[in-house]
Amino acid sequence: MQPAIAFLRIRLLQVFRELKAAGPLYALVLIGGGAAFLWLFYRSQTQQIYIHSWFAGIVLLIFTVHMNRGDHRFIFLTVERTGLVFMAEYATIILVFVILSSVATLELYPFVYLLAAPLISMIKPGHFDNSQVARKVVMIENSNYEWLSGIRKSGLTIAVLWIIGMLLTPVPYASMLVVWFVLLIVSSFYEQHENREMVESFGRTPASFLLYKIKQQLIPFALLILPVMAASLFFFPERWWIWLLFLVFSFINIGVFVTSKYAIWEPGETHRSSSLINSLCMVSFFVPFLLPLPVFVFFRNMSKSVIRLKPLLHVFHQ
């Protein structure tokens, strides 16, 4: 268990480092948002509202993270019993919610969900080149390498989530939660490197380039989730305005993902420094007072991205 405990310490140090890098304001908002999410979870448990659905969503999120995390190779090369490392990390996360649920319900059955940790940790992620199928299904352009690369890495997980979303459309809000997880996976598409030639190949001014990139990313996401949305509205037509709000929320967040990349863009570098703020924007859908945050972050990143790209794309100014 020593390697597992050592990795837990590393994760804790990484969390503090990310909070420090985000700055005091965003760190405070992130901590407040996390506390609000835990309070919302606790309240739902005390009121006996969707107890099992909450845990199903948490387990599904951990499974998604497990299938898409980028440090598998490092852990496999560093530790012999890698399953213990994964199990310790996932069990720690689940344990927080299990304790809150047990305190709220005065029951011990939530501890059963800890069994999900070893089960997930035993799954070995596979990599499938399914970008060719996805290119035809959701109309991914050849120049949209973010989605082509992302689907190649996470296509299987997205396909499973899509099927689950369709199956859960008779359950109120369940399919929307699944689509939220799909959006969470899509947020990781914008971390890979991009060289100067790839940016210059579009032959556009900074503002035009950014707007085109955002539009390019919106099309496959919309085509992916619209069937789930339509099926859900078939069962709950009175909730059309909630789906519309979620759709606008998703589109704005995709704009945040794109602009956060170019706000700090350096040729050929991987960009993960904005992942914390992007995660906060994602959580804002469940924390009402944070809902305006993605709009603010989008316009801030848009301005910074134009400034960052102007020296490179100045030749395309009319």
C-alpha positions, 0 to 999 in steps of 0.5 A: 500500500506504500506506493498507493499512499505515496501517489495520494500525497502527490495528488494532494500536492498537485491540487495545492499547486493547481490552486496556487497557479489559479490565483487567490480569486479563482482558488476561492471560487473553486473551493466555494464551488466545491463546497456548494456541490458537496452541500447540494449532494448532502441536501439531496441525501437528507431529502432522499432525492435520487440517492442512487442516481448521484452515486451512479453519476459519481461512479460514471465520472470516475470511470470516464476519468480512468479511461481518459487519464493521461498518466497510465503509462507513467504509473505502469512504468513506476509501480508494480501493483498499479491497481492499488494506486488507481483503487486508492485514488478512486476509493478516496474520492468515493469515500467522501460522498459515502461518508456524507451520504451515511451521515445524512441517511443514517444508513451504512449501505452507501459503503457498498459503492466503495466496491466500484473503486477496485472494479474500475481500477481493474479495467485496462483502458484501450485505445481504438482508432475510431476517428474514421467512423466519427468523421462520417457520423458527426461530420468532423472536418479534416482540419478539425484535428482536436476532435479527430485526436480526441475521438481516437483517444476517447471515442469508445467512452463517448460512444458508451456514454451516448448509448447510456444517455439514450437509454436513460431518456425516460429518467428525468435529467439523467440523460442531461447529466450523461451529456454533461460528462460527454462535454467534460471529455470534450474539454480535454480535446484542447490541451494538445500542442499545435504548431505555427503552420497549423494556425497559419494554414487557416489564413484568417485574422485572429478574431476570424480564426477564433470564431471559425475554430469555435464554430468548427468545434460546435458542429460535431458536439451538436450533432452528437447530443441532439438525438439524446436531447430530442429523445429526452424531450419526447418524454418530457416536452415541458422541460424544453427550456432546461435543455435550451439552457444546457445547450447554450451553456455547452456552446459557451463552454466550448468557446471557453475551451477553445479560447483558453487554449489560444489565450496562453498558446505557444507553438508546439506546446501542450496546454493544461494550465487553464484546465482548473478554470475550465473545470470550474466553468463546467461545474457552474451549471450545478451551482447557480451563482456561478452560471455567469462565470463561463461568459466572463471567462469566454470574453476575457480569453477571447481578448487575450487570444486575439492579442496572443495571435496577432503577431503571428496572423498580422499578415492576414489583416485586410 
